[in-house]
Amino acid sequence: MRIHGGFHMARSLSNLFQNPAANIMSDIGKNAALMTDVINLSIGDPDMITPEPILNAAKDALTAGKTHYTASDGDPEYLDAIINFYQKNFNLTYAKENVRATVGAGHATFLAFGAILNPDDEVIIFSPYFSPYEVQIEAHHAKVVVVNCKAENNFQPTKEDIAAAITDKTKAILVNTPNNPTGAVYDQETLQALADLAKEHDFYLLADEVYWPFVYDDSDFVPLESLAPEHTLVAGSLSKVFAMTGFRIGYLIGPADVIAAAGLLNEGIDFSAPSISQAAGAYGLQHIDKITPALKAQFGERLEYVTTELNKLPWLKILPVAGSIYLFADISATGMDDVAFSNYLLEKTGVLVIPGQAFGEAGKGYIRIAVTQDMATLEKAVVAFSKLSF
């Protein structure tokens, strides 16, 4: 407590941030930016330059003077591109009132939570999970309920575990497939169970589908919204799909009343997504069949190579590649916990990864490896791993 003008002033920070838990991912990101001569396999930012046709679309938008605000919900061309994309690829029909442009998927999930959550509502998330989910839920004064997923079930939740976590306060379940950090791709049975439970108990499903094109296990991506359209909100991003992370562009899809509420909330945040990014994103979505397959093939080659080579080490195990741009490696055979191992790996080899516990309790004993560097760099990383022994 400090004294100002003769009055006692309470600490100004929200209770949520007065004694925050350690944020391993954030700390690693900050430290990585200051490091040199490091093989950085920690970050989910593809090394590829955004494909030239998308860059040209951005340049054309600049030349045309599209440097102003768009409508709050998004530029009509961008919204139409999203609508047409979902109709063409997933046979899902949306109107403009069901869609809004966002500044990436993180913005979409934040708006979605703000639109639906009341204090003391509960949101179920599956561990290992992308850590910002937890912060966003708590920022809206709701309660995080964690369901742990196990490697023996390919890091997918079981229907029994999900059902056991549901209470009369459950407002939503967040579903991320293909999954960051595990690479899991939820099968039809798991997705159908989630859809059935949402209908039975009348709660929302918030589908984080950032990595939807990157499925490598001979199965097709199944959008959760196709199974429970009235109960599903979709957080989408073009960051990974088109290697355009710096454009900060995504979208939120859902029932019209939720999208309208998200729009009211967004009026006090940033009004509209970047106009140039929307123009670039519209072009990408309109030409996705010509652009994304090459990116998918590159990531697939990298995932297969690193998995094959690192699985030769007796102290490390990676499940067969399913999806995303990450590998989740079991390092428990080293006898070290994942934080200690990650520090040891960095110190001895200069390879930077993220400890699994950054993604929740179920991530302990694992590390996340992002294949977001070129093959030459990944080959150096494999050699570095192979020099360690336990």
Phi, psi and chi 1 to 4 in degrees:
 res  aa     phi    psi   chi1   chi2   chi3   chi4
   1 MET       -  138.8 -175.4  171.9  -69.6      -
   2 ARG  -118.0  160.0   55.5 -166.4  172.5   90.3
   3 ILE  -110.5  130.8  -60.9  176.3      -      -
   4 HIS  -139.6  121.9  178.3   70.9      -      -
   5 GLY    61.1   29.3      -      -      -      -
   6 GLY    85.6   -2.0      -      -      -      -
   7 PHE  -112.4  147.9  -65.9   95.3      -      -
   8 HIS   -82.2  132.5  -70.2  -77.7      -      -
   9 MET  -115.5  124.7  -63.2 -175.5   67.2      -
  10 ALA   -65.3  155.7      -      -      -      -
  11 ARG   -57.0  140.9  -67.0 -175.2   63.9  178.2
  12 SER   -86.8  -16.4   59.3      -      -      -
  13 LEU   -73.9  148.8  -70.8  179.0      -      -
  14 SER   -57.7  149.0  161.8      -      -      -
  15 ASN   -55.9  -31.3  -68.9  -21.5      -      -
  16 LEU   -60.9  -29.5 -178.0   62.8      -      -
  17 PHE  -114.0    7.4  -59.7  109.9      -      -
  18 GLN   -73.9  -34.8  -71.2 -161.3   13.9      -
  19 ASN  -135.6   67.0  -66.5  -69.3      -      -
  20 PRO   -68.4  147.8   27.3  -35.0      -      -
  21 ALA   -69.4  157.0      -      -      -      -
  22 ALA   -60.8  137.5      -      -      -      -
  23 ASN  -112.7   92.0 -171.0  -36.3      -      -
  24 ILE   -61.9  -43.6  -62.6  173.6      -      -
  25 MET   -61.5  -44.6  -80.7 -169.7   66.3      -
  26 SER   -63.6  -43.7  176.7      -      -      -
  27 ASP   -63.1  -41.8  -68.7  -17.0      -      -
  28 ILE   -64.1  -42.1  -72.3  174.7      -      -
  29 GLY   -60.6  -43.3      -      -      -      -
  30 LYS   -65.9  -43.8  -68.7  175.0 -176.8  176.8
  31 ASN   -67.3  -38.5  -67.4  -25.1      -      -
  32 ALA   -61.5  -34.8      -      -      -      -
  33 ALA   -66.0  -20.4      -      -      -      -
  34 LEU   -98.9   -5.1  -56.8  174.6      -      -
  35 MET   -91.4  148.3  -65.3  177.2  179.9      -
  36 THR  -121.9  158.8   57.7      -      -      -
  37 ASP    55.6   39.4  -61.3  -37.6      -      -
  38 VAL  -116.4  138.9  167.2      -      -      -
  39 ILE   -88.8  102.8  -60.5  175.9      -      -
  40 ASN   -90.9  100.6 -172.2   -5.2      -      -
  41 LEU  -108.7   27.7  -54.4 -175.8      -      -
  42 SER  -100.5  -21.2   72.0      -      -      -
  43 ILE  -104.3  140.3 -170.5  168.3      -      -
  44 GLY   -89.1   42.0      -      -      -      -
  45 ASP  -115.0  105.3 -172.1   -1.4      -      -
  46 PRO   -56.2  142.8  -24.4   34.7      -      -
  47 ASP   -73.9  -18.7   63.5  -57.7      -      -
  48 MET   -64.6  143.2  -57.2   90.5  157.5      -
  49 ILE   -75.6  143.3  -58.8  -61.0      -      -
  50 THR   -50.9  132.1  -54.9      -      -      -
  51 PRO   -50.0  140.4  -29.8   37.3      -      -
  52 GLU   -55.9  -40.6 -172.3  173.1   -0.7      -
  53 PRO   -59.3  -34.4  -25.0   35.6      -      -
  54 ILE   -71.8  -40.0  -65.7  178.1      -      -
  55 LEU   -61.0  -40.2  -64.8  178.6      -      -
  56 ASN   -64.4  -37.4  -71.0  -23.7      -      -
  57 ALA   -63.6  -38.2      -      -      -      -
  58 ALA   -65.9  -42.1      -      -      -      -
  59 LYS   -62.9  -41.9  -67.0  174.9 -174.1  175.9
  60 ASP   -61.8  -38.7  -69.2  -15.5      -      -
  61 ALA   -65.5  -40.2      -      -      -      -
  62 LEU   -62.0  -47.8  -76.0  167.5      -      -
  63 THR   -61.0  -34.8  -58.2      -      -      -
  64 ALA   -79.2   -1.6      -      -      -      -
  65 GLY    81.3   22.9      -      -      -      -
  66 LYS   -82.3   61.7  -67.0 -175.0  177.1 -179.5
  67 THR  -114.5   22.0   56.3      -      -      -
  68 HIS  -112.5  175.2  -56.7  -82.4      -      -
  69 TYR   -57.5  145.6  -65.5  125.4      -      -
  70 THR   -94.4 -179.5   68.5      -      -      -
  71 ALA   -57.1  151.8      -      -      -      -
  72 SER   -55.3  -41.3  176.2      -      -      -
  73 ASP   -79.2  -15.7   56.2  -13.7      -      -
  74 GLY   136.5  159.5      -      -      -      -
  75 ASP   -66.1  134.1 -175.6  -82.2      -      -
  76 PRO   -54.3  -36.7  -28.1   35.8      -      -
  77 GLU   -64.0  -40.9 -178.1 -176.0   12.1      -
  78 TYR   -67.2  -44.5  179.7   57.5      -      -
  79 LEU   -62.9  -41.1  -61.3 -179.9      -      -
  80 ASP   -63.7  -37.1  -78.3  -22.6      -      -
  81 ALA   -63.7  -39.3      -      -      -      -
  82 ILE   -66.0  -47.5  -64.5  168.2      -      -
  83 ILE   -60.0  -47.0  -68.8  166.9      -      -
  84 ASN   -66.5  -35.6  -67.6  -23.4      -      -
  85 PHE   -61.5  -47.5  162.7   76.2      -      -
  86 TYR   -68.6  -33.1  -87.3   85.0      -      -
  87 GLN   -67.6  -45.4  178.1   66.4   54.3      -
  88 LYS   -70.5  -42.8  177.9 -178.5  176.2 -178.4
  89 ASN   -91.3  -29.5  -70.6  -87.0      -      -
  90 PHE  -127.3    1.9  -56.5  127.0      -      -
  91 ASN    57.0   38.9 -163.3   30.4      -      -
  92 LEU  -111.1  133.8  -67.6  167.4      -      -
  93 THR  -107.4  123.6  -59.2      -      -      -
  94 TYR  -128.9  153.0  -65.1  110.1      -      -
  95 ALA  -103.8  168.7      -      -      -      -
  96 LYS   -60.2  -29.9  -77.0 -169.4  174.5   69.5
  97 GLU   -68.9  -10.1   64.5 -174.0   18.7      -
  98 ASN   -96.4    0.0  -60.8  119.3      -      -
  99 VAL  -135.5  142.1 -173.3      -      -      -
 100 ARG  -141.8  148.2   72.7  168.2  -62.9  110.7
 101 ALA   -75.6  141.7      -      -      -      -
 102 THR  -134.1  166.5   63.7      -      -      -
 103 VAL   -89.4   71.2 -173.4      -      -      -
 104 GLY    85.6  174.1      -      -      -      -
 105 ALA   -72.5  -30.8      -      -      -      -
 106 GLY   -62.0  -39.5      -      -      -      -
 107 HIS   -64.8  -38.7 -176.8 -151.0      -      -
 108 ALA   -63.1  -46.1      -      -      -      -
 109 THR   -66.8  -37.3   55.2      -      -      -
 110 PHE   -61.8  -46.0 -175.4   87.2      -      -
 111 LEU   -65.1  -39.3  -67.9  179.3      -      -
 112 ALA   -62.3  -46.8      -      -      -      -
 113 PHE   -62.1  -41.8  -74.8  136.8      -      -
 114 GLY   -63.7  -32.1      -      -      -      -
 115 ALA   -75.8  -28.1      -      -      -      -
 116 ILE  -113.0  -19.4   67.2  173.3      -      -
 117 LEU   -92.6  140.1  -67.8  179.6      -      -
 118 ASN  -114.1  159.0  -67.2  -53.2      -      -
 119 PRO   -53.3  136.4  -28.5   36.8      -      -
 120 ASP    78.5   -0.8  -60.2  -37.3      -      -
 121 ASP   -62.8  159.1  -79.4  -14.3      -      -
 122 GLU  -116.7  140.1  -64.6  177.5   -6.2      -
 123 VAL  -124.9  125.1  178.9      -      -      -
 124 ILE   -89.0  130.8  -63.5  171.2      -      -
 125 ILE  -128.0  155.6   60.9  175.9      -      -
 126 PHE  -105.4  123.2  -57.1  127.9      -      -
 127 SER   -94.3  135.2 -180.0      -      -      -
 128 PRO   -70.4  141.9  -21.2   33.8      -      -
 129 TYR  -137.9  158.4   54.4   80.8      -      -
 130 PHE   -67.5  117.0 -175.6   49.1      -      -
 131 SER   -60.0  -30.5   58.6      -      -      -
 132 PRO   -59.3  -22.1  -30.5   38.1      -      -
 133 TYR   -54.8  -47.6  -61.6  153.7      -      -
 134 GLU   -61.2  -44.5 -172.1  172.4   19.9      -
 135 VAL   -62.2  -43.2  175.6      -      -      -
 136 GLN   -65.0  -41.7  -69.8 -167.4    2.4      -
 137 ILE   -63.1  -46.6  -65.0  164.2      -      -
 138 GLU   -66.9  -31.8  -68.3  177.1  -19.2      -
 139 ALA   -64.0  -24.1      -      -      -      -
 140 HIS   -97.7   17.5  -72.0   98.3      -      -
 141 HIS    62.3   28.0  -53.1  -72.1      -      -
 142 ALA  -104.2  171.9      -      -      -      -
 143 LYS  -105.4  133.8  179.0 -177.6  177.4 -178.0
 144 VAL   -86.7  127.4  176.4      -      -      -
 145 VAL  -116.1  119.0  176.7      -      -      -
 146 VAL  -101.4  130.6  177.5      -      -      -
 147 VAL  -111.6  120.1  170.9      -      -      -
 148 ASN   -80.5  136.9  -71.4  -31.0      -      -
 149 CYS  -108.5  146.3  -58.6      -      -      -
 150 LYS  -114.1  150.9  -59.5  176.2 -178.5  178.0
 151 ALA   -60.9  -36.1      -      -      -      -
 152 GLU   -66.2  -15.2   52.8  -97.4   37.1      -
 153 ASN  -109.3   25.7 -163.4   43.6      -      -
 154 ASN    55.2   34.8  -64.9  -41.9      -      -
 155 PHE    56.4   34.7  -72.9  110.7      -      -
 156 GLN  -109.8  144.6  -62.3 -173.6   53.3      -
 157 PRO   -73.7  150.6   29.9  -35.7      -      -
 158 THR   -91.2  153.9   66.8      -      -      -
 159 LYS   -60.9  -36.3 -176.9  174.2 -177.7  177.6
 160 GLU   -64.7  -43.4  -67.3   73.2   21.3      -
 161 ASP   -67.3  -38.6  -73.1  -17.2      -      -
 162 ILE   -64.1  -49.1  -59.2  167.4      -      -
 163 ALA   -59.4  -37.2      -      -      -      -
 164 ALA   -68.3  -23.2      -      -      -      -
 165 ALA   -88.2  -13.4      -      -      -      -
 166 ILE   -77.7  132.7  -65.2  170.7      -      -
 167 THR  -130.4 -178.1   72.5      -      -      -
 168 ASP   -73.2   -4.6   57.7    1.4      -      -
 169 LYS  -101.0   -1.0  -67.0 -175.4  177.5 -178.8
 170 THR   -66.5  120.9  -59.4      -      -      -
 171 LYS  -105.6  -26.8 -166.2   63.4  170.3  -72.0
 172 ALA  -162.2  157.1      -      -      -      -
 173 ILE  -123.0  128.8  -64.1 -179.5      -      -
 174 LEU   -92.3  129.2 -165.7  149.4      -      -
 175 VAL  -124.5  119.5 -175.9      -      -      -
 176 ASN  -118.3  104.2  172.9 -144.6      -      -
 177 THR  -145.7  134.7  178.4      -      -      -
 178 PRO   -52.9  147.3  -26.3   36.7      -      -
 179 ASN   -96.4  138.2 -175.9  -97.0      -      -
 180 ASN  -108.3  113.4  172.8   17.4      -      -
 181 PRO  -109.1   -5.8   38.7  -38.8      -      -
 182 THR   -81.8  -21.1   66.8      -      -      -
 183 GLY    81.5    3.8      -      -      -      -
 184 ALA   -65.3  142.7      -      -      -      -
 185 VAL  -118.4  113.6  176.5      -      -      -
 186 TYR   -64.5  135.1  -71.3   10.8      -      -
 187 ASP   -82.5  170.7   57.1   33.1      -      -
 188 GLN   -58.9  -39.0 -179.1   79.9   32.3      -
 189 GLU   -63.2  -44.8 -177.5  179.3   -3.4      -
 190 THR   -64.7  -44.8  -60.7      -      -      -
 191 LEU   -64.3  -39.6  -65.8  173.0      -      -
 192 GLN   -66.5  -37.9 -170.4   62.4   59.9      -
 193 ALA   -61.7  -42.4      -      -      -      -
 194 LEU   -63.2  -44.4  -74.7  160.2      -      -
 195 ALA   -61.6  -44.2      -      -      -      -
 196 ASP   -63.6  -41.6  -67.9  -16.7      -      -
 197 LEU   -67.6  -38.0  -72.4  166.9      -      -
 198 ALA   -62.9  -41.0      -      -      -      -
 199 LYS   -68.6  -42.2  -64.9  171.9 -174.5  176.3
 200 GLU   -64.6  -42.4  177.5 -176.1   -8.0      -
 201 HIS  -101.9   -2.6  -63.3  -81.9      -      -
 202 ASP    58.4   56.2 -163.2   24.9      -      -
 203 PHE  -123.0  172.2   54.4   68.9      -      -
 204 TYR   -87.5  150.7  -69.2  102.7      -      -
 205 LEU  -110.4  125.2  -61.6  169.6      -      -
 206 LEU  -105.8  108.0  177.0   50.1      -      -
 207 ALA   -95.8  113.6      -      -      -      -
 208 ASP   -90.3  107.1  179.4  -17.8      -      -
 209 GLU  -116.1   35.7  -61.0  178.5  -10.6      -
 210 VAL   -58.1  -34.4  169.1      -      -      -
 211 TYR  -105.7   24.1  -58.7   96.4      -      -
 212 TRP   -55.8  -34.4   77.2  -93.3      -      -
 213 PRO   -73.5  -18.3  -11.8   27.5      -      -
 214 PHE   -94.9   74.0  -53.8  119.8      -      -
 215 VAL  -118.6  127.5  177.2      -      -      -
 216 TYR  -126.3    7.9  -61.8   99.9      -      -
 217 ASP  -106.8   31.9   63.7   -8.4      -      -
 218 ASP    68.9    9.2  -63.8  -33.8      -      -
 219 SER  -108.7  158.6   61.3      -      -      -
 220 ASP   -91.5  147.7  -66.5  -34.6      -      -
 221 PHE   -67.3  130.0  169.9   73.9      -      -
 222 VAL  -111.7  112.3  178.0      -      -      -
 223 PRO   -70.3  128.8   23.5  -29.5      -      -
 224 LEU   -59.8  -31.6 -170.9   54.3      -      -
 225 GLU   -66.0  -18.0   57.4  -87.8   27.3      -
 226 SER   -74.9  -18.9   66.9      -      -      -
 227 LEU   -98.0  -26.5  -56.6  176.8      -      -
 228 ALA  -145.6   66.9      -      -      -      -
 229 PRO   -60.9  -34.2   20.1  -32.0      -      -
 230 GLU   -78.5  -13.0  -61.5  -58.9  -40.1      -
 231 HIS  -113.0    1.2  -69.9   78.0      -      -
 232 THR  -113.1  133.0  -55.3      -      -      -
 233 LEU  -107.6  142.3  -47.1  175.1      -      -
 234 VAL  -118.8  124.8 -179.0      -      -      -
 235 ALA  -101.8  114.5      -      -      -      -
 236 GLY  -116.2  157.1      -      -      -      -
 237 SER  -146.9  148.7  169.9      -      -      -
 238 LEU  -102.6    3.6  -53.8 -172.8      -      -
 239 SER   -58.9  -48.2  -69.0      -      -      -
 240 LYS   -89.5  -36.4  -49.7  -56.9 -168.2  -65.6
 241 VAL   -57.3  -38.2  177.1      -      -      -
 242 PHE  -121.4   13.2  -60.4  123.8      -      -
 243 ALA    52.4   51.1      -      -      -      -
 244 MET  -129.8   49.5   51.6 -170.9  -63.2      -
 245 THR   -58.6  -38.9   52.8      -      -      -
 246 GLY   -71.2  -13.8      -      -      -      -
 247 PHE   -73.8  -22.4  -78.3   81.4      -      -
 248 ARG    51.8   66.4  -52.2  -49.2  -55.2  130.5
 249 ILE  -137.2  136.3 -171.9   66.1      -      -
 250 GLY  -156.1 -156.3      -      -      -      -
 251 TYR  -163.9  160.2   52.4   85.4      -      -
 252 LEU  -124.9  131.4  176.0   64.4      -      -
 253 ILE  -121.7  141.5  -62.9  174.9      -      -
 254 GLY   175.5 -175.3      -      -      -      -
 255 PRO   -55.4  147.3  -25.2   35.5      -      -
 256 ALA   -57.5  -36.7      -      -      -      -
 257 ASP   -68.5  -35.5   59.2  -20.2      -      -
 258 VAL   -69.3  -42.8  176.4      -      -      -
 259 ILE   -63.5  -39.1  -61.6  -57.3      -      -
 260 ALA   -63.8  -43.0      -      -      -      -
 261 ALA   -64.7  -40.1      -      -      -      -
 262 ALA   -61.1  -36.7      -      -      -      -
 263 GLY   -65.4  -40.1      -      -      -      -
 264 LEU   -62.9  -42.3  -67.7  173.5      -      -
 265 LEU   -63.8  -41.1  174.1   60.2      -      -
 266 ASN   -68.6  -21.3 -165.3   54.3      -      -
 267 GLU   -57.1  -30.1  -69.3  -69.4  -41.9      -
 268 GLY   -96.4   10.5      -      -      -      -
 269 ILE  -116.1  -69.6  -60.6  175.7      -      -
 270 ASP  -143.7    8.7   66.1    1.6      -      -
 271 PHE    64.1  -67.5 -175.4   71.9      -      -
 272 SER  -140.7  156.0   66.5      -      -      -
 273 ALA   -73.4  159.8      -      -      -      -
 274 PRO   -58.7  132.0  -23.9   33.7      -      -
 275 SER   -64.2  -44.0   56.9      -      -      -
 276 ILE   -65.0  -38.5  -56.0  -57.0      -      -
 277 SER   -66.2  -36.7  -60.3      -      -      -
 278 GLN   -65.8  -40.0  -69.3 -173.5   61.7      -
 279 ALA   -63.7  -42.9      -      -      -      -
 280 ALA   -65.5  -42.3      -      -      -      -
 281 GLY   -65.2  -37.8      -      -      -      -
 282 ALA   -61.5  -43.9      -      -      -      -
 283 TYR   -62.0  -44.7 -179.1   92.1      -      -
 284 GLY   -58.8  -47.3      -      -      -      -
 285 LEU   -64.5  -34.5  -71.3  167.6      -      -
 286 GLN   -70.9  -20.6  -69.4  159.8   -3.1      -
 287 HIS  -127.2   28.6  -60.1   84.8      -      -
 288 ILE   -61.2  -33.3 -168.6  166.9      -      -
 289 ASP   -65.3  -23.4  -67.1  -17.3      -      -
 290 LYS   -95.6  -15.5  -62.9  179.2 -179.9  178.4
 291 ILE  -106.0  -49.9  -63.4  173.7      -      -
 292 THR   -73.0  -33.2  -61.2      -      -      -
 293 PRO   -53.9  -36.9  -30.4   38.4      -      -
 294 ALA   -67.1  -39.6      -      -      -      -
 295 LEU   -66.0  -42.7  -64.3  173.5      -      -
 296 LYS   -60.1  -43.2  177.0 -178.3  177.5  178.9
 297 ALA   -63.2  -40.4      -      -      -      -
 298 GLN   -62.9  -47.9  -79.4 -175.1  -82.3      -
 299 PHE   -63.9  -38.8  -78.0  124.9      -      -
 300 GLY   -61.8  -42.6      -      -      -      -
 301 GLU   -62.2  -42.6 -179.9 -175.5    8.7      -
 302 ARG   -66.2  -45.9  -64.0  174.7 -177.2 -172.8
 303 LEU   -59.8  -44.6  -70.3  165.5      -      -
 304 GLU   -65.2  -42.1 -176.0  175.2    1.6      -
 305 TYR   -62.6  -52.2  167.1   74.5      -      -
 306 VAL   -64.7  -40.3  176.1      -      -      -
 307 THR   -60.6  -48.9  -61.3      -      -      -
 308 THR   -61.1  -46.2  -60.6      -      -      -
 309 GLU   -72.9  -43.3  -65.2  -57.4  -46.9      -
 310 LEU   -73.2  -26.6  -68.3 -170.9      -      -
 311 ASN   -69.6   -9.6  -91.4  -23.6      -      -
 312 LYS   -76.1  -16.6  -65.4  175.7 -177.9  177.8
 313 LEU   -79.3  133.0  -57.7  175.3      -      -
 314 PRO   -70.2  -15.5   25.4  -34.4      -      -
 315 TRP  -106.1   10.9   47.3  -93.4      -      -
 316 LEU  -139.8  143.8 -176.5  148.5      -      -
 317 LYS  -141.2  130.7  180.0 -178.2  178.3 -178.0
 318 ILE  -124.1  131.4  -57.1  173.4      -      -
 319 LEU   -66.4  154.7  -67.8  174.6      -      -
 320 PRO   -52.7  142.0  -26.2   34.9      -      -
 321 VAL   -62.3  130.0  173.2      -      -      -
 322 ALA  -112.1  -53.4      -      -      -      -
 323 GLY  -167.6 -173.9      -      -      -      -
 324 SER    73.6 -160.8   83.2      -      -      -
 325 ILE  -123.9   24.0   58.9  174.9      -      -
 326 TYR  -128.2  155.5  -52.3  106.1      -      -
 327 LEU  -120.4  139.8  -62.7  170.7      -      -
 328 PHE  -113.6  107.1 -148.5   49.1      -      -
 329 ALA  -103.6  130.5      -      -      -      -
 330 ASP   -82.2  115.0 -177.6  -12.6      -      -
 331 ILE  -114.5   17.8   50.9   85.0      -      -
 332 SER   -61.9  -26.0   57.7      -      -      -
 333 ALA   -67.3  -13.5      -      -      -      -
 334 THR   -73.9  -17.6   66.0      -      -      -
 335 GLY    82.3    1.7      -      -      -      -
 336 MET  -107.7  152.1  -55.8  175.5   72.5      -
 337 ASP   -77.8  167.8   73.8   31.8      -      -
 338 ASP   -67.9  -31.7   47.2  -73.2      -      -
 339 VAL   -69.5  -47.0  172.1      -      -      -
 340 ALA   -61.7  -41.9      -      -      -      -
 341 PHE   -63.4  -44.1  173.9   84.3      -      -
 342 SER   -61.7  -40.3  -61.9      -      -      -
 343 ASN   -66.0  -41.2  -71.2  -29.2      -      -
 344 TYR   -63.7  -43.9 -178.9   74.9      -      -
 345 LEU   -60.2  -44.3  179.2   69.4      -      -
 346 LEU   -64.9  -44.0 -179.9   60.5      -      -
 347 GLU   -65.6  -41.8  177.6 -175.1  -16.4      -
 348 LYS   -86.1  -29.2  -65.1  -63.5 -177.0 -178.9
 349 THR  -125.5  -15.6   70.5      -      -      -
 350 GLY    77.7   15.1      -      -      -      -
 351 VAL   -98.0  127.9  176.0      -      -      -
 352 LEU  -107.4  122.7 -178.5   63.9      -      -
 353 VAL  -130.8  177.3  -62.9      -      -      -
 354 ILE  -110.3  127.7  -63.8 -175.0      -      -
 355 PRO   -60.6  142.5  -17.2   29.1      -      -
 356 GLY   -62.5  -29.6      -      -      -      -
 357 GLN   -70.5   -8.9   61.9 -173.5  -89.5      -
 358 ALA   -63.4  -17.2      -      -      -      -
 359 PHE  -109.7   20.9  -52.5  100.1      -      -
 360 GLY   107.0  172.3      -      -      -      -
 361 GLU   -55.0  -39.9 -175.5   74.1   17.7      -
 362 ALA   -71.3   -8.5      -      -      -      -
 363 GLY   -89.3   -5.3      -      -      -      -
 364 LYS   -62.3  137.2  -71.6 -174.6  174.9 -179.5
 365 GLY    90.0    4.5      -      -      -      -
 366 TYR  -125.9  163.5  -69.6   81.5      -      -
 367 ILE  -129.9  148.1   57.3  171.0      -      -
 368 ARG   -99.1  128.8 -168.2 -168.5   75.6  172.7
 369 ILE  -113.8  119.0  -58.3  169.5      -      -
 370 ALA   -93.5  127.4      -      -      -      -
 371 VAL   -92.3   53.9  -65.9      -      -      -
 372 THR  -102.7   20.5   47.9      -      -      -
 373 GLN  -119.6  163.0  -58.0  -66.9  -18.1      -
 374 ASP   -71.0  169.8   59.6   29.3      -      -
 375 MET   -61.8  -37.9  -77.8  -63.9  -69.1      -
 376 ALA   -61.0  -40.5      -      -      -      -
 377 THR   -69.9  -40.0  -57.5      -      -      -
 378 LEU   -65.0  -36.2  -66.8  175.1      -      -
 379 GLU   -63.4  -40.4  -71.6  168.8    1.2      -
 380 LYS   -63.1  -39.3  -69.0  178.6 -177.5  177.5
 381 ALA   -64.7  -41.1      -      -      -      -
 382 VAL   -62.1  -43.7  165.9      -      -      -
 383 VAL   -60.4  -41.0  171.0      -      -      -
 384 ALA   -63.7  -44.7      -      -      -      -
 385 PHE   -57.8  -43.3  -92.2   90.2      -      -
 386 SER   -68.5  -15.1   66.9      -      -      -
 387 LYS   -81.3  -10.8  -69.2  179.9  178.8  178.1
 388 LEU   -88.1  149.4  -61.0  177.7      -      -
 389 SER  -143.1  149.3   58.7      -      -      -
 390 PHE  -137.3      -  -62.8   92.4      -      -
